[in-house]
Amino acid sequence: MFISVFWTHCYELACILFRHIFKWHSKRPWMRKRELEIVTEILRKKQPEYCLEWGAGYSTLQFPVLSDQVKQWISVEHDDDWAVKINSMNMNNKVSVVCVKPNNDVSPGAEKYNDYKDYIEYPDSLGLKFDYIFIDGRARSECLAKARALLNTQGIVVVHDANRSDYHKAFTPYKEQILFSDMRYVKGGGCWIGSNDLDLKEVLDIDKHTRVWNCYNKIYNVVRSVLGDQDSSIGKITCRDIHV
């Protein structure tokens, strides 16, 4: 596994470098392979019917096809131009992208509830409960708090870029949860999965993904140690707050 993870990591770094040099962007979700594998497994095993997404993107185009049972996939996006772009690429009549602009213009990371009130509360207007909620947009902590009341029984929530400590307080109310984290604290990365009542082992091979993330973090720690980084233990905790 270590060799496979090492070469995957090298490939991902090469892709990042290629994008920066040539300004190239692939039409795949902006997530690392190990994060995509988590979402893919959950959707294939869970087979949700009603899905909500805060933050549209290439995930909006690719994730819905992973569940044969999807009846509605609703993506809420704050940026009008981006929503138009994703809508223009969408060929799935079960997927809808809705632009809900912020109430106040604030910098990313500085937003409060009232700045994105309409965006956060838009799902309330739909009169639906959701089997799967994916949070990868603005005001993530506030959206995560809202998501609890929007979940169906056995519903599940996934948060991308969950490394950011600002989000961690919002994880607490969920009875079942797990956080896969790594060294990308400042720029995001990481994946959190939670539910009010679903045993996460039913939809995710937690032991397998823990081994994969531990391998990545060991590689990071070795590299940082070789480079003389004093904090070479960063990322050593990959899974926490698990209740099963």
C-alpha positions in Angstrom: 0.0 0.0 0.0 2.8 2.4 0.8 4.3 2.2 -2.7 0.9 2.7 -4.3 0.1 5.7 -2.1 3.6 7.2 -2.7 3.2 7.1 -6.5 -0.4 8.5 -6.3 1.0 11.3 -4.2 3.7 12.0 -6.7 1.1 12.1 -9.5 -1.1 14.5 -7.6 1.8 16.8 -6.9 2.7 16.7 -10.6 -0.8 17.6 -11.6 -0.8 20.6 -9.1 2.5 21.8 -10.6 1.2 21.4 -14.1 -1.9 23.4 -13.3 0.1 26.3 -11.9 2.6 26.4 -14.7 0.2 26.0 -17.7 -3.0 27.4 -16.0 -4.7 24.1 -16.8 -7.8 22.8 -14.9 -9.3 19.4 -15.3 -13.0 18.9 -15.1 -12.9 16.7 -12.1 -13.9 17.6 -8.5 -11.2 19.7 -6.8 -10.4 16.9 -4.3 -7.5 14.5 -3.7 -7.9 10.9 -4.8 -8.2 9.7 -1.2 -11.0 12.2 -0.7 -12.8 11.2 -3.9 -12.6 7.5 -2.9 -14.4 8.3 0.4 -17.3 10.1 -1.3 -17.5 7.6 -4.1 -17.8 4.7 -1.7 -20.4 6.4 0.4 -22.6 7.3 -2.6 -22.4 3.8 -4.1 -23.2 2.0 -0.9 -25.8 4.5 0.4 -27.6 5.0 -2.9 -29.3 8.2 -1.8 -32.5 9.5 -3.5 -32.6 13.1 -2.3 -29.3 15.0 -2.2 -28.3 18.5 -1.2 -25.0 20.2 -2.0 -23.8 23.6 -0.7 -21.2 24.8 -3.2 -21.6 23.8 -6.9 -18.6 22.5 -8.9 -17.5 19.6 -11.0 -18.7 17.4 -8.2 -22.2 18.5 -9.1 -21.7 16.9 -12.6 -19.9 13.7 -11.5 -21.2 12.6 -8.1 -25.0 12.2 -8.9 -24.3 9.4 -11.3 -22.8 7.3 -8.5 -26.3 6.6 -7.2 -28.8 4.9 -9.4 -31.5 5.9 -7.0 -31.1 9.7 -7.2 -34.4 11.5 -7.7 -33.2 15.0 -7.0 -29.7 16.5 -6.6 -29.9 20.2 -5.6 -26.8 22.3 -5.5 -26.8 25.7 -3.9 -24.2 28.1 -5.2 -23.4 31.7 -4.1 -21.5 32.9 -7.2 -23.7 33.7 -10.2 -21.1 33.2 -12.9 -19.9 29.9 -11.5 -23.5 28.7 -11.2 -24.2 29.6 -14.9 -21.0 27.7 -16.0 -21.9 24.5 -14.1 -25.5 24.7 -15.2 -24.3 25.0 -18.9 -22.3 21.8 -18.4 -25.1 19.9 -16.6 -26.8 17.2 -18.8 -28.6 15.5 -15.9 -32.3 16.4 -15.5 -32.2 15.2 -11.9 -29.6 17.8 -11.0 -30.4 21.5 -10.5 -28.0 24.3 -9.6 -29.6 27.3 -7.8 -27.7 30.6 -7.3 -28.4 32.2 -4.0 -26.3 35.3 -3.6 -24.8 36.4 -0.2 -26.7 39.0 1.8 -23.4 40.8 2.5 -20.2 40.9 0.5 -17.5 39.6 2.8 -14.2 37.8 2.3 -14.1 34.0 2.3 -13.5 32.7 5.8 -14.9 35.9 7.4 -18.6 35.2 6.7 -21.1 35.0 9.5 -24.6 33.6 9.4 -26.3 36.8 8.5 -23.9 37.3 5.6 -25.1 34.1 3.9 -28.6 33.8 5.6 -30.5 33.2 2.3 -27.9 30.8 1.0 -27.9 28.8 4.3 -31.7 28.8 4.7 -32.6 28.1 1.0 -33.1 24.3 1.5 -35.8 25.1 4.1 -38.0 26.4 1.2 -37.8 23.0 -0.6 -39.9 21.1 2.0 -37.6 18.1 1.6 -35.5 15.8 3.8 -32.2 14.6 2.4 -30.4 11.3 2.4 -27.0 12.8 1.5 -25.7 16.3 2.1 -22.3 17.5 0.7 -20.9 20.8 2.1 -18.1 22.3 0.0 -19.1 26.0 -0.3 -19.3 29.1 1.8 -20.4 29.4 5.5 -19.6 25.7 6.0 -20.0 25.7 9.8 -23.4 27.4 9.5 -24.5 25.0 6.7 -23.4 22.0 8.8 -25.5 23.2 11.8 -28.5 23.6 9.4 -27.9 20.2 7.8 -28.9 18.3 11.0 -32.5 19.3 10.7 -32.5 18.6 7.0 -31.4 14.9 7.2 -33.7 12.0 6.7 -33.4 9.1 9.1 -30.1 7.3 8.3 -29.0 10.4 6.4 -25.4 11.4 6.0 -23.3 14.6 5.7 -19.9 15.0 4.2 -17.8 18.1 4.6 -14.8 18.8 2.3 -11.8 20.8 3.5 -12.6 19.7 7.0 -9.0 20.2 8.3 -9.9 23.8 9.0 -10.2 24.1 12.8 -12.9 26.7 12.5 -15.3 24.0 11.4 -14.6 21.5 14.2 -17.0 22.9 16.8 -19.9 22.4 14.3 -19.1 18.6 14.2 -19.9 18.1 17.9 -23.7 17.6 17.7 -23.5 14.7 15.3 -23.8 11.4 17.1 -21.8 9.4 14.5 -18.8 11.0 13.0 -15.3 10.6 11.7 -12.6 13.1 10.5 -9.9 12.1 8.1 -7.3 14.9 8.3 -3.8 15.6 7.0 -1.2 18.4 7.0 -3.1 20.8 4.7 -4.5 22.8 7.6 -4.2 26.3 6.2 -5.5 25.6 2.7 -8.1 23.1 3.6 -8.2 19.5 2.6 -9.5 16.7 4.8 -12.9 15.0 4.8 -15.4 14.7 7.6 -18.4 12.4 7.6 -21.3 12.6 10.1 -24.8 11.4 10.8 -27.5 11.7 13.4 -28.2 8.0 13.5 -26.4 6.0 10.8 -23.5 3.6 11.7 -20.9 4.9 9.3 -19.4 1.4 8.9 -22.5 0.6 6.9 -21.4 2.9 4.1 -17.6 3.2 4.5 -14.7 0.9 5.1 -13.2 3.0 7.8 -10.3 0.7 8.5 -9.2 0.7 4.9 -9.4 4.5 4.5 -7.6 5.0 7.8 -4.7 3.0 6.5 -4.6 5.0 3.3 -4.6 8.4 5.1 -2.0 7.1 7.6 0.3 6.2 4.7 0.0 9.7 3.2 0.7 11.3 6.5 3.8 9.1 7.1 5.1 10.2 3.7 4.5 13.8 4.6 6.2 13.4 8.0 9.3 11.7 6.5 9.7 14.4 3.9 9.3 17.2 6.5 11.8 15.4 8.8 14.4 15.1 5.9 13.9 18.8 5.2 14.6 19.6 8.8 11.0 20.7 9.8 10.8 20.9 13.6 7.1 19.9 13.5 7.5 16.7 11.5 4.6 15.1 13.4 1.9 17.2 11.7 -0.9 15.2 10.3 -0.3 12.2 12.5 -3.9 12.2 13.8 -5.9 11.2 10.8 -9.1 10.0 12.3 -10.8 11.3 15.4 -14.2 11.9 17.0 -15.3 8.5 15.8 -18.4 7.1 17.4 -19.5 3.7 16.2 
